[in-house]
Amino acid sequence: MSSPPRPRLALIAAVARNGIIGKDGKLPWHLSGDLKYFKSLTSGKRIIMGRRTWQSFPRPLPNREHVVVSSQALSLPPGVILVRRLADALSIPQPTEPVFVIGGNALYAEALGVADDLFLTELAVDAVGDTVFPHWDRAQFVERSRNAAEEIDTAAGAAIRYDFVHYARR
């Protein structure tokens, strides 16, 4: 008997111009428009994340199915699924597609090879941080949409321009 087809897989991230996506386990900016975008895309969906991304949340995000990928044993609240590998997360049945990888760096790097879609908030600013989005081959993706926005980063008190960009695998 053949295994069920893999669900449509999307990566979602906010990425500074210099590739930074995190600092000290947190986002280096606070942009309410980006948080609303993340919520609008992932609400009602399965989200897959690494251990450190999971630990950066004070509690599970509402209206999402959480899957944590970690080789370590973790104490997780009811309803949060622990798996050892990305492949295990993708084999859990009956997702509402697409399934989203939401971080961190190592999981993004692994998922890039099989991702169908990238939903990136591309910030027009260089950021200081310690975590970068992995290099990806833009030739393997086509830009499907781009929507510009600008708002005050409440963490830095400065205006930031950014684009919500959807890339789909060719």
N, C-alpha and C positions, 0 to 999 in steps of 0.2 A: 504494500500500500504506500502510495507516495505521500510525502508530507504536504501540508497545506501551503499555498503560496505565501511568500513573505509579504507582510503588510507594507504599504507605501511608507517610506521613511523620510522624514524631514529633519534638518538641523535648524535650530533657531538660536541666534546669538546677536548681541550688540558688540560691534567691533570698531575700535578706534582706528584712525588712519594708519597708525604704526602697528596695528595688529593686536594691541592690548585688549583683553576681555575681562581681566580681574586684577585685584590687588588685595592681598591679605584675606583671601577667601570671600571677597565681596566685589560688587561692581564699583569701579572707580568714579562713577557718576550717578546722579539720581535724576532721571528724565521721566516724568509722569506719562508722557506720550508713548514712550517706548514700553513702559510697564503695561499700559492699556493695550498696546499692540500685541505684546506677549500673551496677555490674558485673552484677547479676542481670538487668537489663533489656537491656543492650547486648551481653552476651557472645553470640558467634555471629552477630552482626548487622553490617551496614555502618554505620559512623559517619562523618559528614561534618563537617568543621571548617574554620575559617579558618586562615590561615598562623600567626598569633600563638598560637592555641590549640595547633596542631601543635607549635610551637616550645617550648611550655611543658612538653611531655612529654620525659622523658629518652630514651625509646625507644617504639616502637609498643606499644600496649596489647595484651596477649595475647588470642587467640581473637576478633579483630574484623577486619573489612576496613576499612582506612583510606582515606578520600578527602579530600584537601586542596584547598580552593578558594582560588586565589590568582592574581592577574594577574602575579606575579613568577615568574621561573624559580627553581626550588628543587632542591637535591640531596636526593633522598629515598631511603630504603632500598628494596630490592626488595620488591615487593608493595604499596607505598603508591602510590596513584593520584593524580596531579595533574590538576586541571581548572581552567578559568578562571572558570566560572560555576556557580551552584547548579543551573541547568537541565541543564548537562552532567553533573553528579553524579547527578541524578535519572534521566538517560537511560541510565546504565550498566546493561546487562542483568543479569538473574538475581539480584536481591538476595534475601536472606532478610528478609522483612518483619517488623516495620516497619523502615524506614531511620531512623536517628537523627541529628539535627543536635545537636552538642554544644558549639557556640560558634564564634566569639564574638558580640559584640553585633550587628555588621553582618549576619552570616549569620542570626542569630536574627530580626532585623528583616525580612529578605527572606523567610525561610521561614514567618513567622507568617501571611502571606496565603494560603498553600496547605497549612499543617499540618493533619493530621487529628487529632492528639493532642498534648497537652502533659503531660509528666510533670515536675512541679515539686516540689522540696523547698522548702516555704515555711517559712523560719526566723522565729521569733517574737522577733527581735532586729534592731535597726538596726546596720548595719555601716559601717565606714570603708572606702572603696574608690574606684576610678577608672573602673570599668566597671559599667554598669547593664543590666538586662534591659529590652528595649524595651517600650513601652506596648502593651497588647493589649486588644482589645474582648472583655470577658468575656461580653457578650450573645451572641457567636458560638459560645460553648462551653458545655457542660453538665458539671458536676462528676460524675464516675462513681464515684470512691472517694476516701476520705481516711483515712489511718492516722497516728495521733499517735505521737511518739517523743520521748525526751529523753536527752541524754548530755552528757558533759563535752567541751567543745571543747578538744582538747589543744594547740591553738595559743594559746588565750587563758586556759586553766585555769578556765573558768566553764561552768556548766551552760547548755545551750541546748535549748529546746523547739522542735520542728519537726513539720511534717506532710508526709507523702508524698501528693501529690494528683495524680489523673489527671483531666484535662479532655479531653473529646472534642468535636469540632466538631458543632454542631447540624445 
